């Protein structure tokens, strides 16, 4: 049985973690499957947006501790349980990704959520990095300050406390909170809304904000020029202006 369900519906990819008996704890096989899916999603011209969710009672409870070696532990070998194999950004996925999360959003599940562009949580969602409770450092610690204030990072990492959906929303981790029964429909509706906008512009902007996080202003400006210039020269840009004048919906060709 596949540990990640991957379905294509029109321009939307639905990606669902599928180890419900383990609360979708991430195994090495799941990490490998997810990596394959990110590449396919990236390369499929008909797919413009992805919705990432979890099957069963939770979004993701973190790494499968039964597969984490401790006797012969090696940092590089542990990276599938860090962030490299899971991150869509590693595979240069610049298409929008929506995370639709419920119940446990722990450990690596938390990281997957941060790697998405828009995050929706059910009202029962809980976010935590509980690794310190078993004396296990969080391997993506160095990247957390990109998303959260230092005090919140310290609270999550060092105290291993969980935060509920409301606090996650107040911290900017969530774009919206909905009832569980509305979670997937809300995410799908947002995905459809994203499909109405120019895919080339979306991808250019995501690549810019993803790649310029650690750059100085001059370098960031140069990269921005390099990435956005082809969009302004594209057929879709001409079509967008024509559609605006004609008061109709643009027909995107991705060229």
Backbone torsions as a table, in degrees:
resi	resn	phi	psi	omega
1	UNK	NA	136.4	178.1
2	UNK	-66.1	138.2	178.1
3	UNK	-89.8	-4.0	172.4
4	UNK	-137.3	122.6	176.9
5	UNK	-87.0	129.6	-176.1
6	UNK	-128.1	112.1	-178.1
7	UNK	-127.6	143.5	-179.6
8	UNK	-113.8	122.7	179.7
9	UNK	-128.2	101.2	-175.8
10	UNK	63.3	-126.2	179.6
11	UNK	-91.4	7.1	-174.7
12	UNK	-113.3	130.5	173.7
13	UNK	-98.2	127.8	175.4
14	UNK	-105.2	116.1	-176.5
15	UNK	-115.3	118.9	-173.9
16	UNK	-126.8	120.7	174.5
17	UNK	-62.7	134.3	-167.6
18	UNK	-134.1	60.3	168.5
19	UNK	-128.2	62.1	-172.6
20	UNK	-59.8	-29.2	179.6
21	UNK	-70.2	-18.3	178.6
22	UNK	-114.5	21.9	-177.8
23	UNK	53.9	33.9	179.1
24	UNK	59.7	32.2	173.0
25	UNK	-59.7	138.1	-173.0
26	UNK	-83.2	117.9	175.3
27	UNK	-94.8	171.2	176.3
28	UNK	-63.9	-36.7	179.0
29	UNK	-66.3	-41.4	177.2
30	UNK	-62.2	-42.1	178.9
31	UNK	-61.2	-40.4	178.6
32	UNK	-65.7	-44.3	178.9
33	UNK	-62.1	-42.2	-179.0
34	UNK	-63.7	-39.1	177.5
35	UNK	-61.5	-42.8	178.0
36	UNK	-62.1	-38.6	-178.7
37	UNK	-69.1	-41.4	178.6
38	UNK	-58.7	-41.5	-179.6
39	UNK	-66.1	-43.6	179.4
40	UNK	-64.2	-43.7	178.2
41	UNK	-60.1	-43.6	179.1
42	UNK	-59.7	-41.9	-170.9
43	UNK	-90.3	-12.8	-179.0
44	UNK	-82.5	110.8	-176.2
45	UNK	-65.3	-23.4	-178.8
46	UNK	-81.7	-11.9	-179.9
47	UNK	-99.4	124.7	-176.5
48	UNK	-113.2	-25.9	-175.3
49	UNK	-143.2	148.9	175.5
50	UNK	-122.9	147.1	172.5
51	UNK	-117.9	119.5	-179.2
52	UNK	-104.7	127.3	-178.5
53	UNK	-145.0	-177.9	179.8
54	UNK	-126.6	139.8	178.9
55	UNK	-85.6	140.7	176.5
56	UNK	92.6	-144.0	-170.2
57	UNK	-84.7	-9.2	-176.9
58	UNK	-146.9	158.3	171.2
59	UNK	-70.6	-59.1	178.8
60	UNK	-168.3	128.5	-178.5
61	UNK	-91.7	4.9	179.0
62	UNK	109.7	-159.7	179.6
63	UNK	-74.3	148.5	174.2
64	UNK	-75.1	104.4	-174.2
65	UNK	-64.0	-20.5	177.2
66	UNK	-67.3	-17.1	-179.4
67	UNK	-106.2	-0.9	179.0
68	UNK	-87.0	114.7	-179.3
69	UNK	-78.1	140.4	178.3
70	UNK	-119.1	-27.8	-176.2
71	UNK	-75.5	-35.8	179.5
72	UNK	-121.1	43.6	-172.5
73	UNK	-66.1	136.3	177.1
74	UNK	-136.3	132.6	-173.9
75	UNK	-57.0	-48.2	-176.8
76	UNK	-66.9	-37.9	178.4
77	UNK	-68.8	-22.9	-178.9
78	UNK	-84.8	-6.5	-175.2
79	UNK	-60.7	-29.0	172.2
80	UNK	-57.5	-21.9	175.2
81	UNK	-102.8	15.1	174.3
82	UNK	-103.2	-98.8	176.4
83	UNK	-143.9	-21.7	-170.7
84	UNK	-56.8	-47.9	-175.7
85	UNK	-74.5	-19.0	-175.3
86	UNK	-94.8	-24.3	-169.1
87	UNK	-76.7	122.0	174.3
88	UNK	-61.1	-29.3	179.9
89	UNK	-64.5	-27.5	177.2
90	UNK	-61.7	-32.4	-177.6
91	UNK	-98.2	15.6	177.4
92	UNK	56.6	46.2	175.2
93	UNK	-88.0	104.6	-177.9
94	UNK	-103.8	9.0	175.2
95	UNK	-80.8	151.0	-179.2
96	UNK	-64.5	140.8	177.5
97	UNK	-128.7	130.2	177.9
98	UNK	-107.3	130.2	173.7
99	UNK	-98.8	127.2	176.4
100	UNK	-115.5	107.5	-165.6
101	UNK	-121.1	144.7	175.6
102	UNK	-140.8	158.9	179.1
103	UNK	48.7	-120.1	-173.9
104	UNK	-76.0	124.5	170.3
105	UNK	-127.1	78.3	-169.3
106	UNK	-113.8	152.7	170.8
107	UNK	50.1	-121.0	-179.3
108	UNK	-63.4	-26.7	174.8
109	UNK	-63.8	-38.2	175.5
110	UNK	-60.5	-45.3	-179.8
111	UNK	-63.3	-42.9	176.9
112	UNK	-57.6	-40.9	178.5
113	UNK	-62.2	-44.2	179.7
114	UNK	-63.7	-30.3	-179.3
115	UNK	-75.7	-10.8	177.4
116	UNK	-87.1	161.4	-175.3
117	UNK	-88.4	-39.9	179.6
118	UNK	-125.3	131.5	-174.3
119	UNK	-123.4	125.1	177.4
120	UNK	-117.0	133.7	179.7
121	UNK	-122.4	143.8	171.3
122	UNK	-74.3	163.1	-176.3
123	UNK	-69.4	-9.3	177.2
124	UNK	-102.0	8.5	-177.6
125	UNK	-69.7	143.5	178.8
126	UNK	-135.2	133.8	-174.1
127	UNK	-116.1	130.7	-177.1
128	UNK	-158.4	154.4	170.9
129	UNK	-123.2	83.7	-170.6
130	UNK	-85.8	8.8	-172.4
131	UNK	-57.4	-34.1	-177.7
132	UNK	-60.8	-24.0	-179.5
133	UNK	-66.5	-22.2	176.7
134	UNK	-116.9	25.9	176.1
135	UNK	57.8	39.8	-178.7
136	UNK	-118.4	114.2	177.5
137	UNK	-64.5	144.6	175.7
138	UNK	-79.1	121.6	-172.1
139	UNK	-71.9	-19.6	178.4
140	UNK	-102.0	24.1	179.0
141	UNK	-52.7	-42.9	-174.6
142	UNK	-61.4	-20.4	-175.3
143	UNK	-99.6	-9.4	-174.3
144	UNK	-65.5	-31.0	-178.3
145	UNK	-67.5	-11.6	175.0
146	UNK	-69.4	-24.4	-170.8
147	UNK	-112.5	-24.6	-170.6
148	UNK	-136.7	153.6	176.1
149	UNK	-64.3	153.1	-177.0
150	UNK	-54.4	-41.5	-178.7
151	UNK	-64.3	-37.3	179.2
152	UNK	-71.3	-39.5	176.7
153	UNK	-58.7	-46.3	-179.8
154	UNK	-62.9	-41.3	-179.8
155	UNK	-63.0	-45.0	-179.2
156	UNK	-66.9	-44.7	-175.6
157	UNK	-77.0	-50.7	-170.2
158	UNK	-83.9	-37.6	-180.0
159	UNK	-91.9	-16.1	178.4
160	UNK	57.1	33.5	178.1
161	UNK	-81.9	155.0	173.9
162	UNK	-99.2	155.3	174.8
163	UNK	-123.6	144.4	-177.4
164	UNK	-86.0	177.2	-174.9
165	UNK	-61.5	-39.6	-178.0
166	UNK	-63.1	-44.3	179.6
167	UNK	-68.8	-37.8	177.1
168	UNK	-59.7	-38.8	177.6
169	UNK	-65.6	-43.6	-179.3
170	UNK	-65.0	-29.6	179.3
171	UNK	-83.4	-5.6	-179.7
172	UNK	87.9	7.3	177.8
173	UNK	-73.6	-31.4	-178.9
174	UNK	-112.9	140.3	172.7
175	UNK	-84.6	-26.3	-178.2
176	UNK	-159.6	152.7	172.8
177	UNK	-119.2	131.3	179.8
178	UNK	-136.0	166.9	172.2
179	UNK	-68.7	150.5	-175.9
180	UNK	-54.5	-41.6	-176.8
181	UNK	-65.2	-16.8	-179.8
182	UNK	-102.7	1.2	-170.7
183	UNK	-61.5	-55.9	-175.8
184	UNK	-70.3	-38.0	179.3
185	UNK	-64.9	-37.7	177.7
186	UNK	-66.2	-44.3	178.5
187	UNK	-62.7	-41.4	179.5
188	UNK	-65.2	-38.9	177.8
189	UNK	-64.0	-41.4	176.7
190	UNK	-63.7	-39.6	179.4
191	UNK	-62.7	-41.9	177.5
192	UNK	-62.5	-39.7	178.3
193	UNK	-63.4	-40.9	178.1
194	UNK	-62.4	-35.1	-178.6
195	UNK	-67.2	-17.7	178.6
196	UNK	-75.7	-22.1	-177.2
197	UNK	-90.8	164.8	-175.5
198	UNK	-64.9	115.1	-179.0
199	UNK	-60.7	-38.2	-178.9
200	UNK	-65.6	-41.1	178.6
201	UNK	-66.7	-41.9	178.9
202	UNK	-58.9	-46.7	-177.0
203	UNK	-67.2	-38.7	177.9
204	UNK	-63.0	-45.6	-178.7
205	UNK	-66.0	-40.2	178.4
206	UNK	-64.3	-42.8	178.7
207	UNK	-61.6	-40.6	179.8
208	UNK	-63.3	-51.6	-176.5
209	UNK	-71.5	-20.9	177.4
210	UNK	-79.2	-40.0	-173.0
211	UNK	-89.0	-17.1	-175.3
212	UNK	-98.9	5.6	-175.7
213	UNK	-55.8	-40.0	-174.8
214	UNK	-107.3	17.0	-178.3
215	UNK	-96.2	153.7	168.9
216	UNK	-73.8	165.2	-172.4
217	UNK	-60.2	-42.3	-177.4
218	UNK	-63.5	-44.1	179.3
219	UNK	-66.0	-40.7	179.9
220	UNK	-64.2	-38.6	179.3
221	UNK	-66.3	-40.1	179.1
222	UNK	-65.0	-42.0	178.7
223	UNK	-67.2	-39.1	177.9
224	UNK	-59.0	-46.1	178.7
225	UNK	-58.8	-43.7	-178.8
226	UNK	-63.0	-38.7	-175.1
227	UNK	-81.5	-39.2	-172.4
228	UNK	-87.3	-23.2	-177.2
229	UNK	-56.1	-45.5	178.2
230	UNK	-60.6	-29.0	179.1
231	UNK	-66.7	-42.9	179.3
232	UNK	-67.5	-19.6	179.1
233	UNK	-99.0	5.1	-174.0
234	UNK	-83.9	161.4	173.6
235	UNK	-64.0	-35.0	-179.3
236	UNK	-63.8	-31.9	177.9
237	UNK	-67.7	-41.7	176.5
238	UNK	-64.0	-42.4	179.0
239	UNK	-63.0	-38.9	-179.8
240	UNK	-62.6	-43.6	179.0
241	UNK	-66.3	-40.5	179.6
242	UNK	-65.5	-43.3	-179.7
243	UNK	-64.4	-36.7	178.2
244	UNK	-63.1	-43.8	-179.9
245	UNK	-67.1	-36.1	-177.4
246	UNK	-88.5	0.6	177.9
247	UNK	54.4	53.4	178.6
248	UNK	-139.1	170.1	179.3
249	UNK	-78.1	132.5	179.1
250	UNK	-65.9	150.6	174.9
251	UNK	-108.8	101.9	-174.2
252	UNK	-77.1	134.8	179.3
253	UNK	-115.3	-6.7	-179.8
254	UNK	59.9	38.9	174.1
255	UNK	-152.9	NA	NA
